[in-house]
Amino acid sequence: MLHCDRGLCEAGLNEIQTAVGKGYFVAPTLARSRQFDALRSNPVFQRVLADAEAGVRPCARRVPRGRRRTAARHVMKTLAQRHDRDEVLARLANVRPDSPRQWGQMSAPQMICHLSDAFRMAGDKPLPDDSTLAQRTLIKWMALHAPLPWPTGKLVTRPEIDQVQGGGCSPGVFADDVARLVTLVDQFTARDRNVRWPAHPFFGAMSSSAWLRWGYLHMDHHLRQFGV
């Protein structure tokens, strides 16, 4: 995330162009969403928007209707949906203390603690909102809506929950840590969705639906990190 965190917004916008090429109808969102208002004078954004408006419909015709619907359902998985929540919890049950990582530096026990710490950000341990303009607009939209998996080895972690740097809770008994994570997921999904949720430290203000979408994607990213 992605690339804009490294000062390369053009690369991030190119990922949206990739989504356009796969037949995803993103032009209305780019054109109308207030998240992108601050980027409308950016010539790279203007070019991506023009390409989306000019090319999305032909691309969509080349993609079978059923395939588009399947991709959209996958992209919008969220912990707000019971079957999506059950899916990630079933995958979580397949993680072992010695599960090998596919990328990064965390061990499996550290990953479990990292996920718990991250869910606490929306609960009893919110972190300061240090989001930048790019993070609150382009990057947040890409993270929550683009039909692409989160990139491996490129996400920036807040030091307060960075297990590799000694942040967050320390791993203990693995089974107990997993049970604690499941409890936090249950508490996270049971929160009142009609009240204001805390700001995300990277993405800024987020609705309950955005947090629940983030929760699925964050778990999915780290479960894939350990091959489940």
N, C-alpha and C positions, 0 to 999 in steps of 0.2 A: 502497500500500500504504500503507501504503496509507492509508486514511483514519485508522486508529488511530494512525499515527505523528504525526498532527496533532491528536491528542486527541479524535477523533470516532469512537469505537468503535461508536456507534449506526449510523453510515453504513456501516461495514464489515459489521456484522451484517445490515443491510438487503440487502447484496449476497448474503449467504447465503440470505436469504428469496427473492431473485430466482432463485437456483438451485433452491430448492424449487418455485417456481412453474413452472419449466421441466421439472419431473418428475424431478429428481435426488433419489435416496434418501439424504439426509444425516442424517436423524433418528438412526439408530443411532450414527453417528460423534459427533454432538454429545452424545448421551446417555452414551456409554461411554468416549470417548477421554480419557485422562488429561491431554492437552494443554489441555483446557477446565476442569479441576478448579478452578483459581484464579478462574474467571469464574462459577462456578455460583451465587454469591450476587448477581451483577449482575442487576438486574431486567430489563434489556434482553435479556441472554442468555436469561433464563428465558422471556421472551415469545417470542423466536425459536424456542427449543426446543419450546415448547408449540405454536406455529404449525406447526412442521415435523412434529411427531408427529400433529397433528390433520389436516393438509392434504396431506401428501406422497403418500399413497396415492391419493386422488382425482385429484391432478394427474398422477400416474404413469399412471393409466388413460386420461387424455386424450391422452397422448403415445404414438404408435405404437411398438410394441416395437422394431422395427428402428431407429427413429430414436434411441431411448434408447441402444441398444447402440453405435451409431455415435458418439454424443456422448461416451459413456464412454471409448471407445477413444481419441478425440482428446484428452480431458482427461488421460489417463495416459501420453501419449507421454514417452519417457525415453531418455537416451543409453545406457541399459543394453540397449536393443534396436537391433540392427544396422540395421534399415530406418529407424528414427527418426534414428539417427546419420547414415546416408547421406543422408537427406532434408535435414537442416540443412546438411551439408557441400556438397550440390549447390546449395542456395540461396546459401551463402557464396560459391561460385564465380561467382555472378552479380553480386556487389558490385563496383563500379568505384571508383577513387579520387574520381571526380566524381559519384558517385551522390547524388542530392538527398535530404536528410532530410525526413521527413514531420512530425516534431516534434522538440523539443529543440534543443540547440546544438552537439552534436558533429558533426564531419565524418566521412565514411566511414573515412578512415585512423585517426582517433581512436577510432572505434567498434571497429575491429579490435584496436587496442592495449588498449582497455578490456576486451574479452572475454578477451584473453590474461591480463591482470592478474587478472581475476576467477577464471579457472581456477587461477591460481597460489595463490589463497587456500586451496584444498583440497590444495595440494602443498607446495612449498618456501617459500612466502611467506604463511603464515597470518596473519590479522589478529586483534587482540584481540576477544574476545566482549563486546560492549557492548549485547547484546540486553536489551530490557525484557520485563516479564511479558506485555504484549500482543503483542509481536513473537514471543515463544516459543510462544504459544498460538494466539490467533485469527488473527493475521496470517500466521503460518507455515502454518496449515491452509488459509487462503484462497489463499495464494500457490501451494501445491503441489497442492491438491485441488479447489478450487472450479472449476466448469466455465465460467470466464470468462477472457478474455484479460487479461493484466496491463494496468492503465490507462496511458495515454500521458501523459507529462509530469508524473507524480505520484510516481515512485519516488525515494527518497533514496539518493544515492551516497556511499560512504565517501570522505573526502578523499584517502586514499592511492591510490585508483584513479579519481579524478574527473579526467578528461581536460580538462574545461573549466576547472578550477581549477589545472591544471598538475600533477596527480598522475599517478602511474603512468609506464610507459615512453613515450618519445616516438616518434611515427611516423617511420619511415625509408623504405626502398624498399618500396612497397606490396606487391609480389609476395612479398618476403621476409617481411613482417609477416604476410601471409595464410598462408604456408607454416609460419611459427612457430606460428600459432594452430592450424592443423590438427594439428601435432605435439603441442601441448598437449592438444587434444581426445583424441588417441589415447592419450596418457599418462594422462589423467584417467579414461578408460573402462577402461584396463587395470589400474588399481590393484586391489590385493587388497581384496575386498569383505567379508572376514571380520575385518578389523582395525578399530580405532577410527579414524574420520576426524576431521579438525579440526572445531572448532566454527565455525559460520558467524557472521560479525560482527553480523548483524541477527537471525538466527533461532535462535542458540544451538546446542546439541548437535544434530547431524544424523547419521543413519545413511548408509551408502553409497547405499542406494536413494533416500533423500531428496536427497542431493547430485546423483545422476544425473538425477533428475527436475528439480531446480533447473537443472542444466546445460542441459537441453533448453529449458526455459522461458525462461531468460535469453538464450540464443542466439536463440530464436524472437522474443522481444520486440525485440531490437536489429536483427534482420534485417527484421522488419516496419517498424521505424523508417526503413529505407532502401528500402522498397518491394519486398523480395524474400521 
